[in-house]
């Protein structure tokens, strides 16, 4: 009696694959270690942080550090906590993301469906703006904001981030709409729809995936930006600048538990956006590259 | 003055002229097909009628109203695109009524028109679906529905069948023809498929290199092609174009062609005025179906000329058998009845219907008119 061979493609390399998955799991745990340290230590009283093991779970669980980071910690000269700066960041990020995404979508629409002479050059120049380092524009930007009377205000920061974001959002939407048949726009024109109507009724409803990409990209970039915030924020500095002030303060005791809590609070919105929309992000990036 | 007038129209991109002085005029209810190989300017011309392309010079008018510079939506035209161009985010019903909505037609009226068109095209059951859920033939119907619902003066079709598979294409071709018979609408239809052109049209414009080569009824185009291009482009298999010499015997013009052995054979022309070409070279054009076996020859013809020649290859195609021989050192195809007893290598008695033969000037490639 001869045994039936089990040597199918499914079975081959089972050991190798187990090994690879174990290795990946190990890397993932190692990668998550900093987050673990932050969460665990933010939930301890200060004495336990300074006196004990960084990796150990808290003996006394407390939310004091979180409360302090949010509402009472010393930021610069005033003990306000991170709360007002968090609001500043929200007030800056939401309009900046919305405006830059809308402009990017319109640009992409015009650059692909309403082509004009030298449009590729215009697009090339916009792309070029993606490669300009932040530091180069600090002084001219400060002058422009000053002349506009927006220096040190949230609208000033919104303007800066919108200008910087347009290059990226235009790139996303242009490439997305380029895969979209122009005959659709022609058909809509014959049907009697105008420029904005075609955009609103035909193109925008199918722009979901790329809008997710644009929003996530803009949101994380603007939320995490430190340089512009610290340079142009003035009295309405965003979260990142405040976190720096919290952590880098050179007076008094270093409250590590509060610092950890503050850092987590600062990172939460971007984490949230990734968790909610992460899979659409990948899908949007792949859109057009693989024919469905 | 016709229903649709294209008068002296040209199209240029910068210095490059891609359409040269096009003149076409058709009556209401006609089915005009613009046919030609890719790059001949047929889609550009359609785009100019639609208003999607500018007109460099000349005038296009519908019902006597010049429409140069009028917005596409105000020309009272409707267009069916090659890719169908259905709005992917809308249902079939929304797709069909979008144009009416844009023109401010109230909802009850829109719904009524939608119902009529859906019934006409038998797509009632698809109205709630999205284009992505439809088959090729269904999309095609929806695209036509979107055009029909507007009740326009002129329908424009841009290669509407080229994305369908062979069988469906033939079915839809019949559907379009039926629809035209029923609605008596004016249609301008672009295709590169000469069979579509022949079967659908009441008038064909054959285009090549930006020129209208010939404008005429399908029969005119087929039987009396204006030049060698039209002769070989229209018809499948293509018309045989054979180098020949005119000789006149007893006042009658003959085409002298060399058979497979290099021997001269004489085929008497029905066209008398070719005596003027005595001793000169011409191109002799004969359709495959004008060369048969003697029993299969057209009984109504007054001039069946016998021709003995070697058979090179036979291709049975079911309904017909195509036979290849050599004349004037060119491969010449004859179309025989399916059950003709004929084999490769055989010496065979052919019958050539010279009533259907045409002669071309070898210099200009224009047809020598009787």
Boltz contact constraints between the chains, C-beta under 6 A:
constraints:
  - contact:
      token1: [A, 181]
      token2: [B, 83]
      max_distance: 6.0
  - contact:
      token1: [A, 183]
      token2: [B, 81]
      max_distance: 6.0
  - contact:
      token1: [A, 183]
      token2: [B, 83]
      max_distance: 6.0
  - contact:
      token1: [A, 183]
      token2: [B, 85]
      max_distance: 6.0
  - contact:
      token1: [A, 184]
      token2: [B, 85]
      max_distance: 6.0
  - contact:
      token1: [A, 186]
      token2: [B, 52]
      max_distance: 6.0
  - contact:
      token1: [A, 187]
      token2: [B, 85]
      max_distance: 6.0
  - contact:
      token1: [A, 189]
      token2: [B, 72]
      max_distance: 6.0
  - contact:
      token1: [A, 190]
      token2: [B, 72]
      max_distance: 6.0
  - contact:
      token1: [A, 190]
      token2: [B, 79]
      max_distance: 6.0
  - contact:
      token1: [A, 191]
      token2: [B, 98]
      max_distance: 6.0
  - contact:
      token1: [A, 191]
      token2: [B, 99]
      max_distance: 6.0
  - contact:
      token1: [A, 191]
      token2: [B, 102]
      max_distance: 6.0
  - contact:
      token1: [A, 192]
      token2: [B, 73]
      max_distance: 6.0
  - contact:
      token1: [A, 192]
      token2: [B, 102]
      max_distance: 6.0
  - contact:
      token1: [A, 192]
      token2: [B, 103]
      max_distance: 6.0
  - contact:
      token1: [A, 193]
      token2: [B, 102]
      max_distance: 6.0
  - contact:
      token1: [A, 202]
      token2: [B, 87]
      max_distance: 6.0
  - contact:
      token1: [A, 205]
      token2: [B, 89]
      max_distance: 6.0
  - contact:
      token1: [A, 206]
      token2: [B, 88]
      max_distance: 6.0
  - contact:
      token1: [A, 206]
      token2: [B, 89]
      max_distance: 6.0
